[in-house]
Amino acid sequence: MHDAGLTRNELLRRGAAGGLVVAGALGPQWVKSAFAAVETAEASKVHSFLTRPDLRPPVLSVVARDERVSAGHLFLAPSSGPGQRGPLIVDNTGEPVWCLNTRPVVTMNFRPGIFKGKPVLSWWEGKTTHGLGEGTHVIVDDTYREIARVPAGHGRPSDLHEFILTDRGTALVTSWERVFTNLSGIGGPADGVVVNGVVQELELPSGRVLFEWKSLDHVPISESHTGITNRAAYDYFHVNSVELDRDGNYLVSARNTWAVYKVDRGSGDVMWRLGGRSSDFTLGPGAAFAWQHDARRHGGSDYLVSLFDDGSAPQVQPYSKALILALDFRRRHASVYRKYIHTPHLLAHALGSVQMLADGNVLVGWGSSPYVTEYTLDGKVVFDAHLPYGGENYRALRQPWTGRPAMPPALVYKRTEGTPTVYASWNGATEVAWWRLDTGKTAGTVAEGSRSRRTGFETSIAVPAGAKYASVAALDQHGAELGRSKVIRV
């Protein structure tokens, strides 16, 4: 993880873009005022709700969308920038569907899945230092009630980089440990400390370790592309994704070796390497990658690997891109099946994801560049959106999701420009199409009233004359009642 901030040049660039006129030298007071103006502008890119003042998710601004966009919701977890930290579900207009404020900790790896045959949401939450996490893994059901909280096994730190539920009732997670190692051969101290990347498969919900793999046992430090720094430990490997392959073995992506490893589940041996200093595949034109994230296996008889090619931190490529590589095992050759490059070009210094969708579209999360873009397989943009400046997001996913919150709808009353108005919302309810306003002269005489179309996370409804009490009923598209708020005085 890297903190996002404004340099002096960035401040000037954004000021010029916003029509800010600068006369004379940039004195300390001007700089202080300019920074305050930028911060105020960015703070305006955060949602606020009368019904849920505790929720302040960042605005996802949709800049392109057409009819070819895939069905399903977007799953994000902004970890920096304006607004709250925590899981965030939005629809294709960018409107929040469900969010949770997890401050002071951040959230990563937010995704839907299946646990014990039922739909769930899962994520990692915790704190990060120098790109490594210490936290825990959380699972909630479709009512948003927490049903499991699972740490990494063997008392190790629960790292941020992977938490994915498998179809065999387990979870893949990442961890790490510090190991004393002689680094004098690569310009470091004889009493150096190396970060050992750890992969685990855990039984759920017990958290019992079924498999553990350590990078130093199988991948030498000489494969790393990252240099020795002044940090307390040398993070030579930096595991950032784990995938269960169809044969029961694993794909492990290591950012700092620029390689994807096929790992044998029985022995832990590396079966083959894709990329890096010791690749078992020759890389065709455009197939090389660096500092990559989110390596995933696709295809039937074809063997496809998707990954997000950051190419930066330090920069070794002009821009980041999403790659889908085709592996030819007979020739031991990797070629570009598809690649996706944002317009204008983006350079992500960290994070990022690539998801191949069921309808053939491809969703790219641009990591520390705060964009999410969906393409047709042949590269046409069908959806493009961005978080506010500084809004990093580890992975972006699109999946179907039906939420039925355990909590009732929220309802508040306010006179808006002299008009008695109620505001209704139901955080996480995905099936609400209408709100029915029920009113009465007493709390005991509230009767069914007219319907109003749901208009986003929070819907305003005018209160009829003479009403003293009100409640709302959430209705689906067929008019069936899904839930009801408390009765309030209006």
Secondary structure by P-SEA (a helix, b strand, c coil): cbbbbbcaaaaaaaaaaacccccccccaaaaaaaaaaaaaaaaacbbbbcccccbbbbbbccccccccccbbbbbbbbccccccccbbbbcccccccbbbbcccccccbbbbbbcccccccccccccccccbbbbbbbbbccccccccccccccccccccccccccccccccccbbbbbbbbccccccccbbbbbbbbbbbbccccccccbbbbccccccccccccccccccccccccccccccccccbbbbbbcccccccccccccccccccccccccccccccccccccccbbbbbbccbbbbbbbbcccccccccbbbbbbbbbbccccbbbbcbbbbcccbbbbccccccccccccbbbbccccccbbbbbcccccccccccccccccccbbbbbbbbbbbcccbbbbbbbcccccbbbbbbcccccccbbbbbcccccccbbbbbbbcccccbbbbbbccccccbbbbbbccccccccccccccc
